[in-house]
Amino acid sequence: MSNNLLHVYREENDKWQQTLNIQRHELPAMREVLLELMRNKSGENIIENVRYLNLQLEVQAGVINEILVKIQLQQIQLGTLQNETPEQTKSLTAFYDQEELRDELIRFEKDYLNLKQQFHSYLLSVL
């Protein structure tokens, strides 16, 4: 695998890590807003919706952590390929792994954006 492609993949992964870390830091703030909402509003519907959204935030936090581990492992794998000779096949595996990781990140981003949309729509409906 060419060093240029390795550099592009590693840089792509670095940017994904940065994005995921930002999103990971957003989750506690979103939880705090939900807790504040529960303190100021009452009703079974409020409690039910806040529990649901909190559960979804926990799921997203877990997914973020899993993906960050996968990115770290992929970065290590890409780092080992810099000294690979052309006849070795590890680079093909790394290429497929990078594509899988990218697909997973794209799916996650869609899910995360949907959750944020649900969160904000819910807040608008109760405020």
Rosetta blueprint (number, residue, H / E / L):
1 M L
2 S L
3 N H
4 N H
5 L H
6 L H
7 H H
8 V H
9 Y H
10 R H
11 E H
12 E H
13 N H
14 D H
15 K H
16 W H
17 Q H
18 Q H
19 T H
20 L H
21 N H
22 I H
23 Q H
24 R H
25 H H
26 E H
27 L H
28 P H
29 A H
30 M H
31 R H
32 E H
33 V H
34 L H
35 L H
36 E H
37 L H
38 M H
39 R H
40 N H
41 K L
42 S L
43 G L
44 E H
45 N H
46 I H
47 I H
48 E H
49 N H
50 V H
51 R H
52 Y H
53 L H
54 N H
55 L H
56 Q H
57 L H
58 E H
59 V H
60 Q H
61 A H
62 G H
63 V H
64 I H
65 N H
66 E H
67 I H
68 L H
69 V H
70 K H
71 I H
72 Q H
73 L H
74 Q H
75 Q H
76 I H
77 Q H
78 L H
79 G H
80 T H
81 L H
82 Q H
83 N H
84 E L
85 T L
86 P L
87 E L
88 Q L
89 T L
90 K H
91 S H
92 L H
93 T H
94 A H
95 F H
96 Y H
97 D H
98 Q H
99 E H
100 E H
101 L H
102 R H
103 D H
104 E H
105 L H
106 I H
107 R H
108 F H
109 E H
110 K H
111 D H
112 Y H
113 L H
114 N H
115 L H
116 K H
117 Q H
118 Q H
119 F H
120 H H
121 S H
122 Y H
123 L H
124 L H
125 S H
126 V H
127 L L
